[in-house]
Amino acid sequence: MQNPFRPLSLSELRTRECAKWRRYPGDVLPLWVAEMDFALADAIKAAIKDHVDGDDLGYPAPGGMPGLREAVAERLERRYGASFPVDGIKPLGSTVAGMVYACRAFADPGDEVLLLTPLYPPFKRSVVETERVPVEVELVRGEERYELDMDAVRAAVTERTRLLMLCNPHNPIGRMYTRAELEALAELALEHDLTVVSDELHADIAYGGEHVPFASLAPEVAARTLTLYGPTKAFNFPGLGISFALTSGPAVLERLAGATGGLHSWPSRLAEAATLAAYRHCDDWLAAALDYLRGNRDTVVSFVRSELPGAGVHVPEATYLAWLDLRGTGLGARPAERLADVAKVGLNEGAEFGAGGEGFVRLNFATCQEVLDEALDRLAGALAPAA
């Protein structure tokens, strides 16, 4: 019988050579980059091993291995009621590649792209590096959750606005947009003839509530939406590199392909094999992982609110990322730099997530309880009032 889920121990984690565990000196506990400190599901390991043992590491086919696109379409229909045509699905080597291609395909140099911040940094980088103009609209931090300010979004639209780039569930704040909020954004997109890029990479990591794929709102919305989705966050193989561009049909894919500049990003055969195994056989593993993550999330929220003076946090509705408000702690505009030094905990700097990020940090709680408990104790020690 397969072991459905297992967190790795600190001793195991310290032997890893991935970026997460090698960025900082050995005395720093790394809770930064968005990957999980959990053992892979057995079915994923077996699928990778089968391809290696069979010497089957050739170039991938343009549409992916047999059944791959169908597995993606079936999963989105089954879990979220979203219908995507198989011939409108394209495998990519990364979600960020999809962002870059979208900027090139649906906007010209000098055109404006709306971003709802604070936001995962590659969104803005993909806009800037393709010579488009990022326009940041801050989400409003309420008492219990961040809220969408539609008046501010509408006011940011100009005659040069071409794209709205959306992250749902939202990285770093852990929010799932409500259907009403998404419908308001869809109405805006239709009114101003905007293309919407919806990064839904964290959709499978949710703790209740309803994930609503943007393209599922209406056929006319789907026709102007590029959805980015994939298995790497939920099933924990980000280093393999795979994502999917989901569209309303092949005409949109042709436009996207024309924007690659001859540098198309393909997933490897191992990534494809891992994805098929994840989507066909590993939902039990994912359910167990979500139970563990929910416990870690609740631990973080309770600890921050009771033990970290001057700090605040909302309860993440999705993702395994906690967005900590440290503006009241006296650590300044870049608290992650200070905490890596004084607490020996490696976190993401909030200022790097754009407007509204200064004084915040992003904490990844997808680790074993031993690491999480030690990291939280170190943060409490660093923030304790001087005697």
MOFENGI-V428323 format. One record per pair of residues at least 24 apart in sequence whose C-alpha atoms are under 7 Angstrom apart, sorted by the first residue. I is the first residue (numbers start at 1). GAP is how many residues later the second one is. If there is no record, write none. Layout:
I_GAP, I_GAP
//
This chain:
2_40, 4_37, 4_280, 4_281, 5_34, 5_36, 5_280, 5_283, 5_284, 6_32, 6_33, 7_30, 7_31, 7_32, 7_360, 7_361, 8_29, 8_30, 8_31, 8_360, 9_359, 10_361, 27_317, 28_312, 28_316, 28_317, 28_318, 29_315, 29_316, 29_317, 29_346, 30_315, 30_316, 30_317, 31_314, 31_315, 31_316, 31_332, 31_333, 31_334, 32_314, 32_315, 32_316, 32_330, 32_331, 32_332, 34_330, 35_198, 35_201, 35_203, 36_200, 36_330, 36_331, 37_329, 37_330, 37_331, 38_329, 40_196, 41_241, 41_244, 43_234, 43_238, 43_239, 44_230, 44_233, 44_234, 47_226, 47_227, 47_230, 48_222, 48_225, 48_226, 57_212, 60_208, 60_209, 63_27, 63_28, 64_27, 65_207, 68_208, 71_205, 71_208, 80_131, 80_132, 82_131, 82_134, 84_162, 84_163, 84_164, 85_163, 85_164, 87_162, 87_163, 88_158, 88_159, 88_160, 88_161, 88_162, 88_165, 89_155, 89_156, 89_157, 89_158, 90_154, 90_155, 90_156, 91_151, 91_152, 91_153, 91_154, 91_175, 91_176, 92_150, 92_151, 92_152, 92_153, 92_173, 92_174, 92_175, 93_148, 93_149, 93_150, 93_172, 93_173, 93_174, 94_147, 94_148, 94_149, 95_133, 95_148, 96_26, 97_168, 98_147, 99_24, 99_27, 100_26, 101_155, 101_158, 101_159, 102_154, 103_24, 103_27, 104_26, 104_155, 105_150, 105_151, 105_154, 106_56, 106_89, 107_55, 107_56, 108_24, 111_49, 111_50, 111_51, 112_48, 112_49, 112_50, 112_51, 113_48, 113_49, 113_50, 113_51, 114_49, 114_50, 114_51, 115_49, 115_50, 115_51, 116_50, 117_237, 117_238, 117_239, 118_235, 118_236, 118_237, 118_238, 118_239, 119_52, 119_53, 119_234, 119_235, 120_51, 120_52, 120_233, 121_231, 121_232, 136_219, 138_217, 138_218, 144_170, 145_169, 162_32, 162_33, 163_31, 163_32, 163_33, 164_30, 164_31, 164_32, 164_33, 165_31, 165_32, 165_33, 166_31, 166_32, 166_33, 167_31, 167_32, 167_33, 168_30, 168_31, 168_32, 169_31, 169_33, 169_34, 169_149, 172_149, 172_151, 172_190, 173_143, 173_149, 173_150, 174_142, 174_143, 174_144, 174_145, 174_147, 174_148, 175_141, 175_142, 175_143, 176_35, 176_141, 176_142, 179_33, 182_32, 186_35, 195_29, 195_30, 196_28, 196_29, 196_30, 197_28, 197_29, 197_30, 198_28, 198_29, 198_30, 199_28, 199_29, 199_30, 200_27, 200_28, 200_29, 201_27, 201_28, 201_29, 201_32, 202_31, 202_32, 202_117, 204_30, 205_29, 205_85, 205_113, 205_114, 206_111, 206_112, 206_113, 207_87, 207_110, 207_111, 222_26, 223_25, 231_44, 235_43, 235_51, 240_31, 241_26, 241_30, 242_25, 242_29, 293_27, 293_73, 296_69, 297_68, 307_73, 308_72, 308_75, 309_74, 320_44, 320_45, 320_46, 321_41, 321_42, 321_43, 321_44, 322_40, 322_41, 322_42, 323_37, 323_38, 323_39, 323_40, 324_36, 324_37, 324_38, 325_34, 325_35, 325_36, 326_33, 326_34, 327_32, 327_33, 332_27, 333_25, 333_26, 334_24, 334_25, 335_24, 335_25, 335_26, 336_25, 342_40, 343_35, 343_36, 343_39, 345_30
//
